[in-house]
Amino acid sequence: AQRIPDLFFTLADHFFPGPLTIVLKRNPQVPAIVSAGLDTVAVRIPSHLLARKLISLVGAPLVAPSANLSGKPSSTQTEHVLEDFDGKIAAVIDGGKTEIGIGSTVICLV
């Protein structure tokens, strides 16, 4: 991201890792495909230990959409993801049922 306001760091200190997504101005070094061609990028650090382990093993930020189709409810179980994306994805990492069951809060700081 670029032009990151101080409020980002305050929010990150209080709510990361966790269900908070913060939208920031996309740095031009980040490929446009990462944010569907928008000039913003959504940043989140998940609290799920499996997700954080995967990020740690990759050693770089991961780019991922929500695990539900646009307009559909948030998926809370692997079965929901498989139903929504029937034949459209190659695999799902099953981390168990979500703890909260709703999508993250999104805050735009652009």
N, C-alpha and C positions, 0 to 999 in steps of 0.2 A: 504494500500500500504506500501511498505518499501523502504528504500533508496530514500526518496523524495528529489529531488534537489531543491535548492533555487529558480530556475527559475519557478518551479511549483507555488510557493507562489506569485511571481511577476505576473505571468499570471492570477492566481486566483483573485488577488486583482483588476486587470484591467478588466477582462472579465466574472467573475462569479457574479451573475447568468447570464447565457446567452448561446448562441449556440457554446460553445467550449467544446470539449471532450479532456481530457489529459490522455494519456496512461502511466501507471507507472508499476513498478515491483510489482506483486501481493504478498501480505503478505501471508505466509503459513497458517495463521488462516482463510483466506478467502477460502471457499470451491472451489475446481477446477471447479465445475459445473457453478460457477458464470461467469467464463471466458472461457467456452468451453474447459477446460483442458489446456489452455495456461498459461504461467508463468507471464502474464501481466493482468492488470485490467484497464478498462476505467472509468475515473471519470468525472462526469458532474454535474453541479447544474443548473437545468432549470430555465428560467425566467418566465415561465407561472405560474400565481398565483394558479391555481387549482392543478398543479403538486406539487408546493411547499407546499400547504396546505395538500395534501395527505401525503407527506414525513413528515411533521410536526406531523400529526395525528398518523402516524405509529411510530414515535419516533426513527427511525433507518434508515440507508441507504436502498434504494430500489434497487433491481436488475431488470433490464428490457432491453430487446433487442430493436432495432429500430422497429417502427411500419410499417415495410415493409419487404417483402421477399427479400432475397439476390439477387442482380442483378436487382431488380425492382426499379422504381423511389421512392423517399421519399414520403410518404403519407402526404397530407396536409389537409385532411378532414376525418371525421369518415367513410363516404361512401367508401373511398379508402381503408381504413384498413379492413372494412368488406368484400370488394371484394377480396382483396389479401389473406385474411385468412379465406375464406369461409369455415365454419364448423370446423376450426382448433383452435378457441379460444372461450371461454365461454362468454366473455363480453368485451365491450369497454367503457371507460369513455369519454364522448363527451365534450371536452373543447373548441369546436368551431374550426374554420379554423385557421391554423397556421398563425402567423404574417409575417414570412419571406418566408416560402414556400420551403426552401432547408434544407438539413441536416446540422448538426453542423460541424465546422472545427475540424479536429482531429490532435493533435500534440503528437508525441511519445517522451517521455523523458526517455526512457530506455537506 
